């Protein structure tokens, strides 16, 4: 068998079926486009589902309909029958992301051609030994009333030269394929190959190892014959059109054809493994432990990169969480087994992109974006990983199980998925209380749900005093800032007084916008409204005091100046949201906001820090929109579907009613579903200025900004600051240059001081050398305190001392920093003493460090220690000769 490259094998598969009149179709993304039932594309057939369901006649291409297709589909499997994430890397033939080569017949050819062509390609074209091949077929199922698939058995005998004893029957777990609980399904016939050496094959028949999870007898091609439709009641009906769906594991066939024992030994993984080796300074194939780590990393970068390129970025739920788990698992292996303590994973993206540029160009097209997402995710995880691992080690000290509480803490505080904790525990022979962990996860979810609900509303309580019997409640705040109303009910709590009106202009806190404040008055009594919250009986107004006489007519009036500033900030948030999408891209999704009278805060999904250039651009766009003085268009009671059709921005994960309110500032720019209060036209906002940009969580950025009166105040104080700096610097033409110059001059002076100190220290060392004392055994001791020295300087002096007296000398220098309460000590020992007298600087300095309330160590010839008791230094020098003698014994 000649060794072909993986690219040749893939191309030969396409060419073989193109000759048989199949259309070569592109791979679908790994993130299913219109199938909410599916986490990731996990089989080649996902994109053809509408054809199998009878919704389409075949594959449409340039107005023509094809009944035959061939493709390679990138798939991700992280759960299911065989593939658990934990096995990937430990074995050599499972992957998270793999390619599925397939040929398809949509109501055209059926079992005969599929079987004949499979054999023709494997044996005649690719030269596999027939004797090593096994075909499995469906044995039938009594419950389903399905007979044995005799047709396939006969066809394997008629159409191929397979040894009839190599046709094996299996039950429906292995040989009946279903799309889901209902829908298209049918028997399948799998081709397995036995790659064991001849002597092993003589000893044990390969037939006994088929479907036994033996890495040397593996399935390479599955031919699925879709001939039934599974009904909701579990019964099967025959499909009007019968289809063929085949899937060949590309990584596996490459290993077989390239005569490799493992998928990871093929040229598909070689570029990644050698890049990982280069980054880690190891070679693949040298050591099983590092090999496993390298396999995990090589496999996982494929799944992570294609997921991100296809639209699933790492996150906290659903697909995003799976991607994050895979990424973190790889980083944890790099950190732990390959000593890769700095971000490295993203550096593999270009290698992968280049390798697949002609197969899946989607990666090369988005190389920078994918690399950035991986890098930022990696950085945030590495920060917590170190702390988390330390904590993990403390947790297992002397224990044989990690408690649910501890596992949850690792998850909650350090972002360790439970499988990561389990993996680390497994390696250390420790168990994990998974039940306890799940219980805490559940509690947390319930807490989060409860926290999301309104907590002040206890309207069911009997302590409401009814004032007027009325079921009426109306919020008129979008149109009015003042209205006449009656008090429906009131209630006194410990320190809170609450009132419900039948009609109110006060906005109740929601959607990130704070509530209005103001006055409720009847001419005699004036109640100050401090806060307003929603409840099922109407809005609850929290007031500074309850009225003596609640009956009669009241006037409710909003603090209009404050309301104006809130509206400006809220409308500005809409303009910012649209500008962010324009500058950063459509992936920007609002993840939270806060709007009050003084500032706005906006959280959104984005994978990296926003550059100052991008911030300037966003600020510019927002201010341009403000100056255009765009009028607000407000539509109330719009059916939700109509709002969707118009393309209004909806908040991800937000629950909307059937009717919504749509706020538009230029339908080409900003259209959002929103319940807040807004300016009548953007000019009222005045001016917008960013205050800052930061990270709110992994993959979520936070910006803060101000408009209206706040920005006016801010710009004035900024100007005042510049004037004060000017006054300090005197007549400056260029403030920045002059400040820079001052800083540079200061650095020069610091260097000068350091140089003088150094000179001083050097002459101090000279003095100490010439005043060296001789110990009883003829060893010279150079010892003393060096003022103003730090650890680095002591080290340097130690090396100089070793240079100047190369024999029979021990140097011990100390320095104290009384202000900081620190003390440093350094010991240097000439090589002859290390050899002859077996004395080491590390051990000596360890003792001295202990006396000084600290510790340290280093090389045998030079070591340092630090401590917290500078007052002990003189005592150490007094005792030095006897301490050294102790070490010489």
LOMI-59918 format. One record per residue (C-alpha): x, y, z. Coordinates in steps of 0.02 Angstrom, whole numbers, plus 32768, in hexadecimal, padded with zeros to 4 digits. Each point is the difference from the previous one (the first is absolute). Layout:
N
XYZ;...
//
This chain:
889
800080008000;805080A47FCD;7FFA80868084;7F8D808D7FCF;7FEC80A88055;7F5D80258058;7FDB80867F7D;80127F7C7F77;7F907F85805C;7F7780818016;800D80367F4A;7FFD7F4C7FC1;7F5F7FE38062;7FAF80987FAC;80417FCF7F54;7FC57F4C8010;7F4D80388021;800580907F84;80207F7A7F7C;7F617FAE8040;7FA180A37FDC;8000804880B0;800380BC801D;808B80398076;7FAA806D8084;8051806C8087;80037FD580B8;7F7C8051806F;804180628098;80187F9F80A3;7F828075804F;7F577FCA7FBA;7FAB80917FAA;7F477FDB8015;7FF87F6B8072;7FE3802D80B6;7FF77F46802E;80B87FEA7FDB;809480428063;80817FE27F77;7FFB7FB57F52;802A7F4C8030;7FE57FA67F5B;800880237F47;7F457FEB7FEC;7FCF8097806B;800180777F6E;7F987F8A7F94;7F777FE78082;7F7D80617F9A;801F7F897F6D;7FEC7F64806D;7F64804B804F;7FB680127F51;7FFE80BF8008;8077800E7F6C;80117F917F67;80BF80008001;80988070800E;7FE680A67FA5;809580487FA4;7FF1808C7F7F;7F497FDB7FE0;80247F477FE3;7FCC7F768077;80807F768024;7FD37F548044;80B57FD08026;8080805E8068;80AE7FE8804A;805080678089;806C800B809A;7FA480438098;805980468098;7FA87FB88099;8010801580BB;7FD27F76807A;8018801E80B9;7F7E7F8A8043;7F9F7F697FC7;80177F487FE0;80BE7FF47FFE;805080A6800F;8014804980AA;807080988008;80667FA98087;803B7F797F88;804280777F7C;80BD80008003;80097F65806D;7FCF7F917F6F;803E801D7F50;7F647FF47F95;7F7D8072804D;7FF680BB7FE2;7F9480948030;800780477F4F;80117F867F71;7FDC7FFA7F46;7F787F907FBD;80147FD37F48;7F597FD27FB4;7FA57FD17F62;7F45801D7FF7;7F6E7FC37F9B;7F5C805F800D;7F7E7F847FC3;80757FC57F76;80737F678014;7FF07F908098;80587F718058;804A7FA67F69;806480947FBD;8032803D80AE;804A7F57802D;80527FE27F56;805280AC7FFC;803C7FF580B4;805D7F5F7FD6;803E80447F5A;804D80998054;804B7FA78096;80437F667FA8;801780287F46;803280B6800F;8054800A80AA;80437F4F8008;7FC27FC880AB;80117F44801B;7F527FB17FF2;80317F858087;800F808E807F;7F5280467FDE;7F5E7FD5805B;7F4F80377FD4;7F7B800A8087;7F467FFB7FD9;7F6080148063;7FBF7F5F8052;7F4C803E800E;7F97802E8097;7F647FA6803C;7FB68096805D;800A806C7F64;7FC77F717F92;8099801C7F94;804D7F647FB1;80B97FDD7FE9;8047806C7F73;80157F687F8E;800680727F68;80A5804D803B;804A7F558029;7FD67FC37F50;8046809D7FB1;80A77FF2805E;800C7F4E7FBB;7FCC802D7F4E;805680A67FE7;80A67FE6805B;80877F80801D;7FEE800580BD;80167F5E805F;7F4A7FD0802E;803B7FD980B1;803180B78010;7F4A80377FF1;7FC6801380B4;7F558023804A;7FE5807E808D;7F6880488058;7FB480AB7FEE;8078805C8076;80897FE37F7E;7FA57FE77F5D;7F5F80648000;801280B97FEA;7F8280818040;800180BB7FEC;7FA3801B80A3;7F6C7FB9805F;7F9780187F64;8027801B7F49;80667FAC7F77;80607F648032;803A7F5A7FBD;80797F708009;80B7801D7FE1;80957F9B7FCA;80AB802C8045;80AB7FD67FBB;80837FD88085;80B97FE57FE2;80797F938063;80AC80538003;80557F838075;80A17FAA7FCD;7FEB7F547FAD;803A7F9B8097;7F7A80528070;7F7D7FDF7F7B;802E7F477FFB;7FEB7FF380BC;7F578056800B;7F7C80157F79;7FDF80B87FDA;7F457FDB7FFD;80057FF080BE;804580B18011;7F84805C7F8F;7F9E80818065;80667FD6809B;805680AA800F;80A77FB67FCD;806D808A7FB5;80457F847F80;7F597FC47FBB;7F9E809C7FD8;7F6A80397F9E;8032806C7F6D;7F6380137F97;7F487FFB802C;7F827FE87F73;7F538036803E;7F687FCB7F9D;7F738076802C;7F607FA17FD7;7F8B801E8094;7FAF8090805C;7FEF7FEA80BD;7F52803A8038;7FD9805580A5;7FB17F5D8041;80A47FA57FDF;7FC67FA07F66;805D80027F5B;7FB6802B7F56;80587FEC7F5B;803F80A07FAE;7FC380287F51;80B380297FCD;80957F9E803F;80A580558021;80B67FD3801A;8067805E807F;80B37FC68019;8083803F8077;80B77FD48000;807280378090;808480607F9F;80848000808A;7FEF7F438011;800B7FD87F46;809C806D7FF5;80507F9B808C;7FD47F5D7FA7;803E80377F55;809D80508047;80227F608062;7FFE805980A8;7FCC7FB780A7;7FAB80A18034;7FA0808F7FB0;807B80778054;80927FB47F9F;7FB580377F5A;802F809F7FA3;7F598049803A;8046801B80AD;80B9800B7FDB;800380BF7FE2;7FA3802180A4;80657F848067;80A580467FC1;7FC680B38024;7FCC7FCC80B1;80A77FA88013;805A809D7FC9;7F9F806C807D;801B7F85808F;80AF7FC67FD6;7FCE7F487FF8;7FF07F7D7F78;7F667F997FDD;801B7F46801C;80808010808C;7F927FEB8098;7F4C7FC48016;7FD2808A807C;803880907F92;7FBA7FA57F67;7F527FFD804C;800C80BB8024;803B80247F4F;7F727F977FB6;7F7F805A806C;804180AB7FC9;800D7FD17F48;7F507FBA8000;7FB1808C8065;804780927F9D;7FA37FBB7F68;7F587FFB8059;801880A98054;803D805B7F63;7F777FC07F8D;7F7980208082;803680B58014;801280187F44;7F527FB67FE7;7FB380728084;80097FAB80AB;807380638072;80307FC280AE;7F7C8031807F;7F9D7FC78097;7F737F9D7FB4;7FD17F877F76;807C7FF57F72;806B808A8048;801A7F9D809E;80327F647FA0;808080657F9D;8041804E80A1;800F7F538051;80627FBA7F6E;807380987FFD;801F7FF980BB;80237F467FFC;8089801D7F7E;804D80908061;7FFE7F9C80A0;80617F737FAA;807D807D7FB9;8018805180AA;800D7F5F8061;805C7F877F8E;806280707F88;802A808E8077;7FAD807F7F8B;7FD880868080;7FE3808F7F85;7F79800B7F79;80337F877F76;7F5F7FB47FBC;7FD880917F8A;80A97FEC7FAC;7FC07F5F7FB1;7F7480587FA0;806E80377F6C;80477F507FED;7F507FB87FF9;7FBC80887F8E;808B7FE47F83;7FE87F448004;7F46800E7FD6;800280987F8E;7FCB7F9B7F68;7F857F90805C;7FA98073807D;803580B27FD3;7F8E80478087;80937FF9807A;8080805B7F97;7F7F80877FDC;7FE9802280BA;80AB7FD08040;802080A08064;7F548000804E;800D7F4A8037;80B0801B8042;7FC680978065;7F6C7FA6804D;806C7F6C8031;808980718046;7F8C8066806D;7FA57F668040;80A87FAE8024;804280978060;7F69800A8071;80077F468025;80BB7FFC8021;7FED80898082;7F897F988068;804B7F567FD6;809B801A806A;7F9B80368098;7F827F767FE3;80857F787FF7;804F803C80A2;7F567FFC8052;7FDD7F537FB8;80A27FBD804B;7FCF804680AA;7F537FB27FF0;803F7F4F7FE5;808480058088;7FE47F618065;7F567FDF7FB1;7FC27F7B7F89;7F6E80657FBD;7FDE80B37FCC;7F5E803B804E;7F7180447F97;801C80A68058;80B780097FCA;7FDC7FC67F4E;7F7C80897FF6;807A80828042;807D7FCF7F78;7F7480117F80;7FB780A18043;809D8061802D;80847FB87F8E;7F9B7FCC7F68;802F7F47800D;7F7C7F997FA4;7FD47F678068;80547F8D7F81;80A3805F8018;7FF67FE680BC;7FD87F497FE3;80927FEC7F89;807A804E807C;7FB77F96808C;800D7F627F98;80B880217FE1;801E801180BB;7F977F67802D;7F7B806A8057;7F437FF47FEB;7F85808F7FE3;7F5680108052;7FA380227F5E;7F557FF38051;802B8086807F;8044806E7F73;7F617FEC7F98;7F96802B8097;805F80A38018;7FF580297F47;7F447FE9800B;7FF5806F809A;806480857FA7;7F8C7FFB7F69;7F6A80118073;80528091805D;802480557F5C;7F4C7FEA7FC8;7FBF804380A4;807780957FFA;7FC080297F54;7F5180158047;7FC0809C8054;80277FEF80B9;7FA0808F8050;7F587FCA7FBF;7FA17FAD808D;7F5B803D7FBE;7FAD7F5F8034;801B802F80B6;7F6E80358069;805B80998040;7FCA806B7F6C;7F7B8078803C;7F8080197F76;7FCF80B57FE6;7F937FF87F64;7FBB7F5F7FB5;804080027F4E;804E7F867F88;8036808D7F8F;80B780277FE5;804D80677F76;80B0803D7FDC;7FFA80A37FA0;80B88030800F;802A7FF17F48;7F9080957FDB;7FEC806080A4;80708034808F;7F6E802D8071;7F537FB9801C;7F6D80008078;7FE57F5B8059;7FBC7FA78098;805B7F96807F;7FC67F4A7FF2;80607FB78092;808B8023807A;80727F9D806F;808080228087;809A7F938010;808F8014807C;805280907FA7;7F9C80067F60;7F5E80557FD8;7FA97FC17F64;7F7080437F99;7FA57FBE7F67;7FA8807F7F8F;7F797FDA7F81;805E80687F7F;80B580387FFE;807E805E7F95;80917FB48064;806E7F857FA1;80207F628065;80B17FBD7FFC;80197F817F74;80697FDA7F67;8099804E8050;7FAC80AA8013;7FEC804380B1;7F568038803F;7FC180B38000;7FF98066809F;7F8D80938029;7F6C8037806A;7F507FC28024;7F9C808F804A;7F4C8032802B;802B80B58025;80117FE480BC;80717F688008;80987FE47F93;80447F4F7FF2;80AE7FEE7FB5;800E7F6B7F89;80AB7FAC801B;7FED7F627F96;7F7E7FA77F94;7FF57F457FE2;7F8E7F947F96;7F817F8A804E;7F687FA17FC3;7F88807D8052;805080997FB2;80A0805F8021;8036800E80B6;803B80B0802D;807680068094;7FE780A78058;8054805B8091;7F5E80018067;7F4F7FBE7FF6;7F71807D7FEF;7F9680278098;7F657FFF7F93;80177F977F62;7F52801F7FB7;7FD5807E7F7A;805F80397F67;80BC80077FF6;8077804A7F80;80957F927FD3;809080617FB3;80A57FBE7FC0;80A380608022;800B803B7F4D;80B6803A8000;803A7F56803C;7F8E7FA77F84;804B80677F73;80B17FCA802C;7FCA7F49800D;7FAD80077F54;809C804C7FB3;806C7F748045;7F857F7B7FCA;7FF0803D7F4D;80BE80137FF9;800E7F46802E;7F9B7FD37F65;8071806C7F93;809C7FB1804E;7FBC7F4F7FE5;7FE880237F47;80AC80527FF1;80537F6B8055;7FB37F8A7F80;803980717F74;80B5800C803B;801F7F588055;7F8B7F8E7F9D;7F577FAB8008;80357F89808A;7FE4808D807D;7F6C7FD0806F;7FC380648094;80207F9F80A1;7FC680808081;7FF180BA801E;7FE480838085;7FBA80AB7FDD;7FE9808A8080;800580BE8001;80BE8009800E;80477F7C7F8E;7FE37F667F95;80507F558008;7FF27F827F74;803E7F4A7FFE;800E7FA27F5B;804F7F667FB4;80AB80207FB3;809F7F99800B;808A8080801D;802580AB8043;7FC0808D7F92;808F80667FBA;800580BB801E;7FEF80177F44;7F5C7F9D8003;7FC280608098;802280A57FA6;7FA27FC27F68;7F697FC88069;7FFD80A5805E;8008805D7F5A;7F6E7F9E7FB6;7F93801A809B;802180BB8003;7FDE800B7F47;7F557FAE801E;7FDD8079808E;802680957F8F;7F8D7FBC7F79;7F74801B8080;7FA57F617FC9;7F4A7FFD803A;7FC87F6E806B;7F817F8D7FB1;7F9E7FA18083;7F8C7F6F7FD5;7F9B7FB0808B;7FA67F597FFE;805E7FBD7F6A;7FE47F437FEB;80A47FA9802B;800C7FA97F57;7FEE80A47FA4;808A804C806B;806F7F6C7FD3;7FDB80197F47;802E80B7800A;80A87FC78045;7FF0805280AB;808F7FD88077;7FC97F888086;805E7FD3809D;80447F517FFD;7FA47F90807B;7F808087802C;7F4A7FC9800C;7F8A80717F9F;7F4280048000;7F957FF67F64;7FFD80BC7FEF;809D806B800E;803680B67FFA;807E802D7F7A;8070809A800F;805380397F5F;808080887FDE;800E7FF27F42;7FC67F547FC8;80A77FE47FA7;8060802280A0;7FAB7FD280A5;7F607F9E801B;7FE97FA880A7;7F797FB1806A;7FFE806A809C;7F9080328091;80678095803C;7FEB80BC7FEF;8057805C7F72;802480AD7FBA;7F8E80437F77;8095801F7F8F;80B87FD38011;803A80B68008;7FC1800A80B4;808B7F898034;807D808C7FE2;80A67FA77FF8;80427F518025;80A67FD48051;80497F568032;803D7FF380B2;80507F557FF1;80037F527FB8;80237F628062;7FDE7F46800B;7F5D7FD18058;80187F437FEC;80557F897F86;7FCB80367F52;7F9A80928042;803D80B47FFC;7FB880918062;7FFE80B57FCA;7FCB80978067;7FD380AA7FBE;7FA980A48026;7F91807D7FA6;7F9880998028;802B8064809D;807A7F7B803E;806F80107F68;7FFA80BE800C;80407FF780B4;80827F7F7FCF;804780657F6E;800F809A8070;805F7FA18086;80707FB67F7A;802A80AF7FC4;8022803780B2;80787F6E8016;806280327F64;800980B4803F;80437FC680A9;80857F977FAB;803080967F96;800F806B809D;80747F7E8050;806F7FF47F66;800980B97FDC;7FFF80447F4F;7FFC7F5F7F9E;7FDF7FF57F46;7FF37F438003;7FBE7FB780A3;801A7F4A7FD3;80B3801B7FC6;802D8061809D;7FB57F7E8075;80597F777F9F;80A380618015;7FE7800E80BD;7FE27F44800C;809B7FDB7F96;806B8075806A;7FC37FA9809C;802F7F577FB8;80AF80417FD7;8016804080B1;7FC67F598048;807F7FA77F92;80878078803B;7FD47FDF80B7;80047F467FDD;80AB800F7FAE;804580608094;7FB77F7F8078;804F7F787F96;80AA80558006;7FEB801180BA;7FD27F48800D;80937FCB7F95;8078805F806F;7FA47FB88097;801F7F517FBA;80B8802C7FE4;8009803780B6;7FAA7F60803D;80757F957F94;809B80528049;7FB97FED80B1;7FD57F487FE9;80137F98809D;804E7F548000;7F9F7F738053;80597F758062;800A7F8D7F6B;8056807C7F8B;7F5F80367FA9;7FF180BA7FD8;7F5B80508035;7FCC80A17FA9;7F698046805C;7FA580A18022;7F6C80727FDD;7FEB80627F5E;7F9280998014;7F78802A7F81;80117F587FA8;7F747F927FC2;80027F467FD9;803E80197F4C;8092806B8037;80327F838087;80007F777F7D;806D80687F8F;807B8024808D;80017F468027;80347FD57F4F;808780898006;80417FB880A3;800C7F517FB2;8061804F7F6E;8079805B8074;80287F718078;7FED7F5A7FA8;80397F8C808C;7FD37FD380B3;7F8B80958016;7F5180138044;7FAB80A77FE4;7F6480328062;7FB480AB7FDF;7F63804B804C;7F9380997FE4;7F688044805A;7F6F806C7FCB;7FBC804480A5;7F7280617FAC;7FB97F647FB0;802F7F918093;80647F8C7F8E;80AD7FB48007;80697FA97F7A;80947F8B8011;80717FAE7F7E;80827F778012;80857FD27F7E;80767F6B8011;80977FD87F91;7FF87F5D7FA0;80937FAC805A;7FA3800B80A6;7F617FB97FB3;80647F6A7FC1;80737FE28096;7F9B80388095;7F537FD57FBE;7FB980AA8030;7F7980517F95;7FC780B47FF5;7F487FCC7FF7;80067FA380A6;806380898057;7F8D808A7FC6;7F687F978031;803B800580B6;802480BB7FFA;7F5680237FAF;7FA97FA2808C;8057806C8084;7FC580997F9F;7F4A7FC87FFE;7FFC7FC47F4D;80547F877F89;80537FE87F57;80797F977F9B;805E7FF47F5D;80987FAF7FAF;80887FA68065;807A808F7FDC;7F8880948018;7F5B800F8059;7F918086804B;7F7B800F8086;7F898086803B;7FAB801D80A5;7F8F80748063;807280218097;8087807D7FCD;8029801E80B8;804C7F518009;8085801E7F7A;808D80328078;7FDD7F68806C;800F7F917F65;80AB80487FD7;803A7FE680B5;7FD17F497FF8;803C7FE57F4E;80A87FA88025;7FAC7F7F8070;7F727FE47F82;80807FE27F75;80627F87806D;7F607F9F801F;7FE97FEE7F42;80B57FC87FEC;7FF37F6F807D;
//
